[in-house]
């Protein structure tokens, strides 16, 4: 059984998430990141892959581990590690133009329908978690003991 290990970056600014628009049809978005090489740690994989795909240089101190997802199907097992960072929504350029058309800052709700199931779940999990801790009426944070 084949095992694939990947790391993905959820870069956010407010309610926006950084996505890569894949080349071709239909419209598809993905999060920056990619597959592990050799004995890389998940963080090392993420930093290398983000640097290869887009013109964004991050350090290990700028990312925070969010969680990992494990999915098993007939092709094998996929493990994805998700990391979070907050960035300014500056324009970022694509390096791997054969794979990606553009780097976009989109509302997370706008991007979700065009992402794969695992990335969709990770983005939704992050943003739904932040929504629960915010009082929608005045935008102030609710104390954690009440938000639970």
LODRENMI-182486 format. One record per residue: y, z, x of N, C-alpha, C, CB in turn. Coordinates in pm, whole numbers, plus 50000, padded with zeros to 5 digits. Glycine has a CB too. Layout:
BEGIN
YZXYZXYZXYZX ...
! end
This chain:
BEGIN
498825000050084500005000050000501245000050089500005012249904 502154990950061503374989450138504385000350102503984975550116 505045005750204506065016050182507395010750237505665029650251 508435010950153509765006750192510685018850182510274995050105 511435021450290512385032550290513775026850312512025043050401 514675030050220516045024850226517035036250212516285014350117 518255033650258519365042850239520495035150172519845049150375 521155041550077522245035350002523475044350003521805032349857 524655038050000525925045150000526575044149863526875039650109 526925055549806527745055849686529125059949733527165065849574 529985049849749531375052249791532225052249665531885041249895 532995062949646533755064449522535235067049549533165075749438 536025063449451537445066949445537755068549297538375056049515 537945081049254538145083649111536915079249034539405076249058 537105070348934535965065548856535455051948905536345064548709 535885048049024535485035149081534395037149186536685027949144 533515027149195532435027249292532495014049370531035029249222 532175014849498532165003149584530824995949568532405007149733 530874983049532529654975249514529764962149591529374972549364 528604956649623528524943549684528054933849577527574943449809 528774922849561528364912449466527404903149538529604904649408 526174902249487525154893949551525444879149529523764897549498 525034870949624525174856549615524254851249505524864849749751 524734841349429523894834549331524004840049191522484835149373 523204834149105523164837948964521824844448935523384825548872 521704853048839522754858948757523594868948837522154865648634 524664873648776525534883548839524734896148869526734886748748 524784900448997524094912649039524954920049139522694909349099 524994933249127525694941849221524684951049288526804950049151 524994954949410524174964549480525094974049557523174957549575 524534985049598525264994649681525044990949827524805009349653 526024993549913525824990850056524654999250110527114993950136 523944993450204522835000450267521664991150285522415012450184 520564996550336519414987950359518214995450410519774977150455 517294987850469515984992950508515984999650645514984981750507 515145009550654514935017250777514265008550883514085029850749 514685010451008514045003851122513455014551213515054994751200 512225012851250511595022051344511615036451298512265021051478 512055045151387512055059551359513445064651321511545067251478 514285056051267515625060251226515565071151120516415048251173 516525080151128516735089851020517455082550908517555102451070 517345087250783518025080550672519535078750696517815088550545 520195088650757521635087550784521915076350883522175100750838 521075075150985521245064651086521075050851023520245066551202 520085049650936519855037050865521095033350786518625038150772 521635042850713522805040250630523985035550714523185052650551 524315042850819525475039450902525305025650966525685050151011 524105022551013523845009351074523974998250970522445009051138 523315000050856523304989650754524694987050695522354993550643 525454997650671526814995850618527654987950718527485009750588 527514991050846528244983750950527834969050958528014990251083 526554966250934526064952450939526504944350818524544952250948 526534950550700526814943250576528294941150549526214950550460 529074951350576530504950750546531314956550661530824958250414 532564953250664533444958350770533944972250733534644948750794 533034981950745533344995850715532575004350814532974999550568 533295011650897532675020050998532785034450951533335018151138 531635040750931531575054750888530905063050996530825056050755 531195076050993530495085351082529645094650995531495093551171 528735101551058527865110750986528605121950916526875116751080 529805125350964530585136050900531275131350772531625141450998 531325118250749531985112850631531045111050512532625099650664 529755112950534528795110950427528075124050396527775100050464 527665125050270526945136950223525685132250150527855145950129 524545138050184523295134550117523395138649971522075141350186 523075129449881523105132249739521695135649689523685120249660 520765126349701519365128849667518535116549701519215132549516 517235117649683516325106349709515525103249583515375109549829 515185090549568514355086049456513105079549514515125076049363 511995081949451510715076449493510155068549376509725087649541 509835055849398509295047649290508025040749340510335037149242 506985041649259505705035549294505395024749191504565046249301 504985013049241504545002349151503394994849218505714992649116 502964983749160501804976749216502054970549353501354966049121 503324967749386503654962249518503644972949628505014955349514 503824985349589503864996149687504805007349645504304990649822 505285014449743506145025949717507525023349776505535038949775 508585026549699509965025349748510605039049745510785015249663 511195042549857511925055049869513345051549906511275064649974 514315056149825515725053749855516445067049869516385045149744 517175068249979518025079950003519455075949966517935084850154 520115084149888521485081249845522455091049910521605081949691 523535085449963524575093250029525895090449959524665090050181 526765100249960528045099549890529195100549989528145110449784 530255092949964531495094350039532645090949946531495085250166 533795096849972535015093349899535895085349993535755106149845 536375073849945537195064950026538415060449948536385052850072 539415055850020540545049249958540075035149919541805048750053 540535029949807540045016849760540695005149834540295015449611 540675005649965541234994850046540304982750041541454999450192 540864970850062539994958950068539034960050186540854945950079 537794956250163536754956550266536114942750265535684967950240 535824937450384535284923850394533774923850414535954916550509 533154913350362531724911050377531454905450515531194901350267 530384910350578529924904650704528734895450682529544915650803 527824899450594526624891450566526874882150448525404900750538 527614871350474528044862350368526904854250308529084852950421 525754854050374524594847250317523944855450205523564844250427 524234868550202523674877550102524684881849996523114889750169 525944883350037526954889149948528204880449940527324903049994 528724879049819529954871249798531204879449821529974865649659 531164892249781532374900349786532034915149784533294896949669 533014923049828532954937649817534004941249713533214944949956 533604948649610534504951649499534554966549470534084943949375 535704971049424535844984549367535874982749217537164991949420 534824987149149534734985649004534574999148937533574976448966 534974999848811534655011448730533145012648730535235010148583 532645024748749531185026548758530485021848632530845041248784 531125023548516530505019248391530425004048381531285024948271 531394997148440531414982548441530324976948534532794977548485 530054983948643529084979148742527624981648701529354985948875 527374992448628525994996648598525064985748544526035007548500 525484977948444524544968348386524034957848484525194961548270 524714956148596524374945648690523714950948818525614937848726 523294963548815522654969848930521154971548904523294983448962 520374973149013518954975748992518784989848937518154973849125 517604992348883517345004748809517585017348894515925004748758 517135017249020517275029149103518755031849137516455027549232 519495021249173520925022949204521695027249080521515009749260 521355021448967522005025048840521825039848811521425016648723 520605044748830520335058848805521135067848900518835061748819 521215064049027521945072049125523435072649093521735066449266 524015061249060525455060849027525715068748900525945046149011 524905066648799525075073848673524935088948695524045069048568 523955093048773523735107248801524965113448866522515109048892 525525106548964526725111849030527895113148932527135102849148 528205102348861529385102648774529195111348651529745088648732 528015111848595527785120748480527915135248523526385118248418 527495138448645527645151948699529095155948714526945153148832 529945146448754531365149648769532055150548633532065139148857 531595142548535532175143148401531915156648335531615131948313 530725162148353530375174848290531245186248340528915178048315 531725185048463532525195748520534005194148492532295196448668 534375183548419535775181248388536005182248238536215167448440 537015189748201537395190748060538165178048026538265203748031 537655170047933538265157147903539645158447840537365149447810 539955169247775541245170847709542395171747809541235183147620 542235179947913543355181648006543015177848150543825195748002 541765173648178541395168948310541175179948412542425159948359 541265192648372541055203648466539585206848479541835216148422 539225211448595537825215048618537475227548538537555217448768 536275227348483535745238948411534985247248513534835234648290 535135260248511534375268548605532885265648593534655283348580 532155264948708530735261348706529875269748612530175262448843 530195282448594529355290748507529455286148362529765305548517 530585279848325530775274848188530225260648176532285275148149 530365252648282529955238548278528445237048268530445231348402 527685247148303526225246048296525825245848153525525257548371 
! end
